[in-house]
């Protein structure tokens, strides 16, 4: 599910969840014990024939009252014994707080520890009814005790598998504070083997028990014996299927949730998280997915920030090809745009208002440059260096830069809260990563960069506030070059040779 979405269980308070879990767990244990008692009754009365059976009336006379008394006692002691184990382990829910690591470990092992209750009651039943049936014979007493033990084993398997499903909301909440590094309950293999051994293995053992009695002469070779084997087989199939289904669902459901989450990640959705509701290897798988998704979210966040700082094209190139210091000579065009009167603005305007105006100004610059295939290499205070043709090659880089300059000049006149001047140049630059191995930036270096900066300075004194060099015009397409008009030659600051200036034709940029 997406991070932040809450299930009905998660909306319950700790007290409500504790009360519901204890209630549901008690019901699950009662159902398991009833299933076990039914299996034992069928096994002892219908399945396990003996050579010299005692009178049925006498059997019920000795066992009936004991069964009623023992059943009432077990129904009274069992739930209270189980609650005495569970309540201390769920105290953190009652107190509406995060469990300590020890409390978390104990609550995760609660379904396993609850087997003490099942085992204790069924062991007591085996002893009590085994002793009662010594009145008939040692063989009958052994048969009764053995049948009760087998029923207890089946009950234990079913109660553990049911109990584990019942307490999953509690497990999920306990694991929200942290997932153990190692499983604290039976894992996938142990859980599957347990389900098979106690739910299928026990009935098969009972079949072998009947067969052994036939071999030794304690069990008659009759149709009743054959039917007992058929009934045992049916019980093995039915109970075994139930246990295997429960075990399989306890594994398949968490795996299915991870698979659904993976499908979302494949679609590009990283804001996804699966509930960790299992304390075995399956829970570690769920927790591992959540850590992976968190890592992907962090990576996407860094990638987004990286792209915002250096530009999408530079970020994509760095992620695909890696980064190394150095550069290469490339044909490019440079557009330099600088705010006019920034010093006076900073002295007369509150800082937050200056930042607001600069952000609006840079947003407009970015929009125009990006629409013409360029990228903003860097923001330098109140100026921006925009490059066309690197890192992604661009046909007619100079033409795109000149077209962007014309549009930008028009939009700055009409929309910008700040006055700005634009300079455009073109030629060969060195583009690459400059700095040190620990800290570098992708940039362009070369005469076109310096020339564009000088032209923007000169453009601050003219109308319209946009100038291009003849070098840029000569590298542009004929169609774009025709929109510019060459004029005077000027020796720019820091240069010895004159530069021919070009301005957009009069219809390109309206005067103020």
C-alpha positions in Angstrom: 0.0 0.0 0.0 1.1 3.6 -0.4 2.9 5.1 2.5 0.4 7.0 4.8 -2.6 4.9 3.9 -4.1 3.3 7.0 -6.0 0.0 7.3 -8.9 -0.6 9.7 -6.6 -2.4 12.1 -4.2 0.6 12.1 -7.0 3.0 13.0 -7.8 1.0 16.2 -6.4 2.3 19.5 -3.9 0.1 21.3 -6.6 -0.9 23.9 -9.1 -1.7 21.2 -6.6 -3.8 19.3 -5.5 -5.7 22.4 -9.2 -6.5 23.4 -10.0 -7.7 19.9 -6.9 -9.8 19.6 -7.5 -11.5 22.9 -11.1 -12.2 21.9 -10.2 -13.5 18.4 -7.3 -15.6 19.8 -9.5 -17.2 22.4 -12.0 -18.1 19.7 -9.2 -19.5 17.5 -7.9 -21.7 20.4 -11.5 -22.9 21.2 -12.1 -23.9 17.5 -8.7 -25.7 17.4 -9.5 -27.7 20.6 -12.9 -28.6 19.3 -11.4 -29.9 16.1 -8.9 -31.9 18.1 -11.6 -33.3 20.4 -13.7 -34.3 17.4 -10.8 -36.1 15.8 -10.0 -38.0 19.1 -13.6 -39.0 19.5 -13.9 -40.3 16.0 -10.5 -42.1 16.3 -11.4 -43.8 19.6 -15.0 -44.7 18.9 -15.2 -45.3 15.2 -11.7 -45.8 13.9 -9.7 -47.8 16.4 -11.2 -51.3 16.7 -10.0 -53.6 19.5 -10.2 -57.3 19.6 -12.2 -57.5 22.9 -14.0 -54.1 23.2 -15.7 -53.4 26.6 -19.5 -52.7 26.7 -20.3 -49.3 25.3 -22.5 -48.4 28.2 -19.7 -49.1 30.7 -17.2 -47.1 28.6 -19.5 -44.0 28.6 -20.2 -44.6 32.3 -16.5 -44.3 33.2 -15.5 -41.7 30.6 -18.6 -39.5 30.2 -18.7 -37.8 33.6 -14.9 -37.4 33.4 -15.1 -35.9 29.9 -17.8 -33.4 31.1 -15.8 -32.4 34.2 -12.5 -32.2 32.3 -14.1 -30.2 29.4 -15.6 -27.6 31.8 -12.3 -27.3 33.7 -10.4 -26.9 30.4 -12.8 -24.3 29.1 -12.3 -22.4 32.4 -8.6 -22.8 32.8 -7.5 -22.6 29.2 -8.6 -19.1 28.3 -7.5 -17.7 31.6 -4.1 -19.4 31.3 -3.8 -18.1 27.8 -4.7 -14.5 28.8 -2.2 -14.7 31.7 0.4 -15.3 29.1 -0.8 -12.7 26.6 -1.7 -9.7 28.8 1.8 -9.0 30.0 3.0 -9.3 26.5 0.4 -6.8 25.3 0.8 -4.2 28.1 2.5 -1.8 25.7 -0.7 -1.7 23.6 -2.8 -1.0 26.7 -0.4 1.9 27.6 -0.5 3.2 24.0 3.3 3.3 23.6 6.0 1.8 21.5 7.2 -1.6 22.7 10.8 -2.1 23.9 12.9 -4.6 22.0 12.3 -7.3 24.6 8.5 -6.6 24.6 8.6 -6.8 20.8 10.4 -10.2 20.9 8.0 -11.6 23.5 4.8 -10.5 21.6 6.2 -11.9 18.4 6.7 -15.3 20.1 3.3 -15.2 21.8 1.5 -17.7 19.4 4.4 -20.1 19.9 4.3 -19.7 23.7 0.6 -20.3 23.7 1.3 -23.9 22.7 2.1 -24.4 26.4 -1.6 -24.0 27.1 -2.6 -26.4 24.3 0.1 -28.9 25.2 -0.6 -28.8 28.9 -4.3 -29.4 28.6 -4.0 -32.2 26.1 -1.1 -33.8 28.1 -3.3 -33.7 31.2 -6.2 -35.3 29.2 -3.9 -38.1 28.0 -2.9 -38.9 31.6 -6.4 -38.6 33.1 -8.2 -40.7 30.5 -5.3 -43.1 30.2 -5.6 -43.8 33.9 -9.4 -44.0 33.8 -9.3 -46.6 31.0 -6.8 -48.8 32.9 -10.0 -50.2 34.4 -10.7 -52.0 31.1 -7.2 -53.0 30.0 -3.7 -51.7 29.6 -4.1 -51.9 25.8 -7.2 -49.7 25.8 -5.5 -47.3 28.2 -2.6 -47.0 25.8 -4.9 -46.6 22.8 -6.8 -43.8 24.6 -3.7 -42.0 25.7 -2.1 -42.3 22.3 -5.2 -41.1 20.5 -5.4 -38.0 22.8 -1.7 -37.3 22.3 -2.2 -37.4 18.5 -5.2 -35.2 18.8 -3.2 -32.7 20.9 -0.5 -32.6 18.2 -3.0 -31.8 15.5 -4.6 -29.2 17.7 -1.3 -27.6 18.4 -0.5 -27.3 14.7 -3.9 -25.8 13.8 -3.9 -23.5 16.8 -0.5 -22.1 16.0 -1.3 -21.5 12.4 -4.7 -19.9 13.3 -3.2 -17.9 16.2 -0.5 -16.5 14.0 -3.0 -15.1 11.6 -5.1 -13.7 14.4 -2.2 -11.7 15.9 -0.9 -10.3 12.7 -2.3 -6.8 13.3 -0.5 -6.8 16.7 2.7 -8.2 15.0 2.4 -5.4 12.4 2.2 -2.7 15.0 5.0 -4.2 17.1 7.3 -4.3 14.0 6.6 -0.6 13.2 9.3 0.3 15.8 11.9 -1.9 14.2 12.4 -5.3 12.7 14.7 -7.9 14.3 17.8 -8.8 12.3 17.0 -12.5 12.7 13.7 -14.4 12.7 12.2 -14.9 16.1 9.5 -17.5 15.2 9.6 -20.6 13.0 10.5 -19.7 9.5 9.1 -20.8 6.1 10.6 -24.3 6.1 9.9 -24.9 9.8 6.3 -23.7 9.4 5.6 -25.8 6.4 7.2 -28.9 7.9 5.2 -28.3 11.1 2.0 -28.1 9.2 2.7 -31.3 7.3 4.1 -33.3 10.3 1.4 -32.4 12.8 -1.6 -32.2 10.5 -0.8 -35.0 8.0 2.0 -36.9 9.6 0.0 -37.6 12.7 -3.0 -39.2 10.8 -0.5 -41.3 8.8 1.1 -42.4 12.1 -2.3 -43.4 13.3 -2.8 -45.5 10.2 0.5 -47.2 11.0 -0.6 -47.6 14.6 -3.7 -49.5 13.4 -1.6 -51.6 11.0 0.8 -52.5 13.8 -2.1 -53.6 15.9 -3.3 -55.9 13.1 0.1 -57.4 12.8 0.4 -58.0 16.6 -3.1 -59.3 16.8 -4.4 -56.5 19.0 -6.6 -55.1 16.2 -9.0 -57.5 14.4 -8.7 -58.0 10.7 -12.2 -56.9 9.8 -14.2 -54.5 7.7 -14.3 -52.1 10.7 -10.5 -52.0 10.6 -10.5 -51.3 6.9 -13.0 -48.5 7.4 -10.8 -47.1 10.2 -7.9 -46.8 7.8 -10.1 -45.2 5.2 -11.4 -42.7 7.8 -7.9 -41.9 9.0 -6.8 -41.3 5.4 -9.8 -38.9 4.9 -8.9 -37.1 8.2 -5.3 -36.9 7.0 -6.3 -35.4 3.7 -8.8 -32.9 5.2 -6.9 -31.7 8.2 -3.6 -31.8 6.2 -5.1 -29.6 3.5 -6.4 -27.2 6.1 -3.0 -26.9 7.8 -1.1 -26.6 4.5 -3.5 -23.9 3.2 -3.1 -21.9 6.5 0.7 -22.3 6.2 0.7 -21.4 2.6 -1.5 -18.3 3.1 0.8 -17.1 5.9 3.6 -17.1 3.3 1.7 -16.2 0.2 -0.2 -13.2 1.5 2.9 -11.2 2.6 4.7 -12.2 -0.6 1.7 -11.1 -2.7 1.8 -7.7 -0.9 5.5 -7.3 -1.8 4.7 -8.3 -5.4 2.0 -5.7 -5.7 4.3 -3.1 -4.2 7.1 -4.1 -6.7 4.6 -3.6 -9.5 4.1 0.0 -8.3 7.8 0.6 -8.1 8.2 -0.7 -11.7 5.6 1.9 -12.7 7.8 4.6 -11.1 5.9 4.9 -7.8 8.4 4.9 -5.0 6.2 6.3 -2.3 5.0 2.8 -1.4 5.4 0.6 1.7 4.2 -2.9 2.7 3.1 -3.7 6.2 5.5 -5.9 8.1 3.3 -8.4 9.8 5.4 -11.5 10.1 8.4 -12.2 12.4 10.0 -14.9 10.2 12.0 -14.7 7.0 8.9 -13.4 5.3 8.8 -10.4 7.6 12.5 -9.8 6.9 11.5 -9.8 3.2 8.8 -7.2 3.8 11.2 -5.1 5.8 13.9 -5.5 3.2 11.5 -4.2 0.5 10.6 -1.2 2.6 14.3 -0.4 3.1 14.7 -0.7 -0.7 11.8 1.6 -1.4 13.1 4.1 1.1 16.5 4.0 -0.6 14.8 4.5 -4.0 12.8 7.5 -2.6 16.0 9.0 -1.3 17.8 8.3 -4.6 15.0 9.9 -6.6 15.0 12.9 -4.2 18.7 13.3 -4.6 18.4 12.8 -8.4 15.7 15.5 -8.5 17.8 17.9 -6.5 20.8 17.0 -8.6 18.9 17.7 -11.8 17.6 21.0 -10.3 21.1 22.1 -9.5 22.9 21.1 -12.7 20.1 20.7 -15.2 18.3 17.5 -16.4 20.7 16.9 -19.3 23.8 17.1 -17.2 22.2 14.9 -14.5 21.2 12.3 -17.0 24.6 12.2 -18.6 26.3 11.9 -15.2 24.0 9.0 -14.1 24.4 7.1 -17.4 28.0 7.6 -18.2 29.5 8.5 -14.8 31.6 11.6 -14.0 35.2 12.4 -14.2 37.3 15.6 -14.1 38.2 17.2 -17.4 36.4 18.4 -20.5 36.2 18.4 -24.2 36.1 21.0 -26.9 32.6 21.5 -28.2 30.8 23.9 -30.5 28.3 25.9 -28.5 26.5 29.2 -28.0 26.3 31.1 -24.8 23.6 33.5 -23.6 24.4 35.7 -20.6 21.7 37.6 -18.9 22.3 40.1 -16.0 20.0 42.3 -13.9 20.4 46.0 -14.4 20.7 48.1 -11.2 20.9 45.2 -8.8 23.0 47.1 -6.3 20.5 49.9 -6.0 17.7 47.3 -5.8 19.4 45.5 -2.9 19.9 48.8 -1.1 16.3 50.0 -1.4 14.2 46.8 -1.2 13.8 44.3 1.7 15.8 41.1 1.2 12.8 38.8 1.0 11.3 41.0 -1.8 14.6 41.0 -3.7 14.7 37.1 -3.5 11.0 37.0 -4.7 11.8 39.2 -7.7 14.9 37.3 -8.6 13.1 34.0 -8.4 10.4 35.3 -10.8 13.1 36.6 -13.1 15.1 33.3 -13.1 11.9 31.3 -13.6 11.2 33.3 -16.8 14.8 32.9 -18.0 14.6 29.1 -17.4 11.3 28.8 -19.2 12.5 30.6 -22.4 16.0 28.9 -22.5 14.5 25.5 -22.0 11.9 26.0 -24.8 14.7 26.8 -27.2 16.8 23.7 -26.3 19.3 25.3 -24.0 20.0 24.9 -20.3 20.9 27.2 -17.5 24.5 26.3 -16.6 24.6 28.4 -13.4 23.0 31.3 -11.6 25.6 33.9 -10.5 24.0 36.2 -8.0 21.7 38.2 -10.2 23.0 36.8 -13.5 22.5 33.5 -15.4 24.8 31.7 -17.8 22.8 29.8 -20.4 24.4 27.3 -22.8 23.2 25.8 -26.1 24.8 22.7 -27.7 26.3 21.1 -24.6 26.1 18.7 -23.0 23.4 17.5 -25.5 24.4 18.3 -29.1 22.1 20.8 -30.8 21.9 21.6 -34.5 22.2 25.3 -35.0 23.1 26.1 -31.4 23.8 29.7 -32.2 20.4 30.1 -34.0 18.6 28.7 -30.9 20.5 31.0 -28.6 19.7 34.1 -30.7 16.1 33.1 -30.9 16.0 32.6 -27.2 17.6 36.0 -26.7 14.9 37.8 -28.8 12.1 36.1 -27.0 13.6 36.6 -23.6 14.1 40.3 -24.3 10.4 40.6 -25.3 9.2 38.8 -22.2 11.5 40.6 -19.9 10.1 43.9 -21.2 6.5 42.6 -20.7 6.6 40.4 -17.7 9.7 40.7 -15.5 9.7 42.8 -12.3 13.4 43.4 -13.0 15.3 45.1 -15.9 18.0 42.9 -17.4 20.5 42.9 -20.3 21.4 40.0 -22.6 24.5 39.1 -24.4 24.9 36.2 -26.9 28.1 34.7 -28.4 29.1 31.5 -30.0 32.1 29.4 -30.8 34.3 26.6 -29.4 34.2 26.0 -25.6 35.6 23.5 -23.2 32.7 21.7 -21.5 33.2 19.3 -18.7 33.6 18.8 -14.9 35.8 21.3 -13.2 37.0 21.3 -9.6 38.4 18.6 -7.3 37.5 14.9 -7.0 35.5 15.6 -3.9 33.6 18.7 -5.3 33.2 19.7 -8.9 30.6 21.2 -11.2 29.8 20.8 -14.9 30.5 24.1 -16.7 31.7 25.6 -19.9 34.9 27.7 -20.3 36.1 29.7 -23.2 36.1 33.0 -25.0 32.4 32.8 -26.0 31.5 32.8 -22.3 33.6 35.9 -21.6 32.3 37.6 -24.7 28.7 37.0 -23.8 29.2 38.5 -20.3 30.9 41.6 -21.8 28.1 42.0 -24.3 25.5 41.9 -21.5 27.4 44.7 -19.6 27.4 46.8 -22.8 23.7 46.1 -23.4 22.8 47.7 -20.0 23.5 51.0 -21.6 21.4 50.5 -24.8 17.9 49.9 -26.0 16.9 47.2 -26.6 19.0 45.6 -23.9 20.2 42.7 -26.0 23.4 42.4 -28.1 25.0 39.5 -30.0 28.5 39.2 -31.5 29.0 38.8 -35.2 30.6 35.4 -34.4 27.2 34.2 -33.1 25.4 35.6 -36.2 27.9 33.9 -38.5 27.2 30.5 -36.9 23.4 30.8 -37.0 21.1 29.6 -39.7 20.3 32.1 -42.5 16.7 32.4 -41.3 17.7 33.4 -37.8 20.6 35.6 -38.9 18.2 37.6 -41.0 16.4 38.7 -37.9 19.5 40.5 -36.6 21.3 43.6 -37.8 25.0 44.1 -37.7 26.2 47.5 -36.5 29.2 49.2 -35.0 32.4 47.5 -33.8 33.4 47.9 -30.2 36.5 46.8 -28.3 35.0 45.0 -25.3 36.6 45.2 -21.8 39.6 42.9 -21.5 39.9 42.4 -25.3 42.3 43.9 -27.9 40.3 43.1 -31.0 37.1 44.9 -31.9 33.8 43.0 -31.8 31.1 43.7 -34.3 27.7 44.1 -32.5 24.4 42.9 -33.7 20.9 43.8 -32.5 17.5 42.4 -33.4 15.8 44.1 -36.3 13.5 46.9 -35.1 10.4 44.7 -35.4 11.9 41.9 -33.2 12.0 43.7 -29.9 9.6 46.6 -29.2 11.0 49.6 -27.4 9.7 50.8 -24.1 
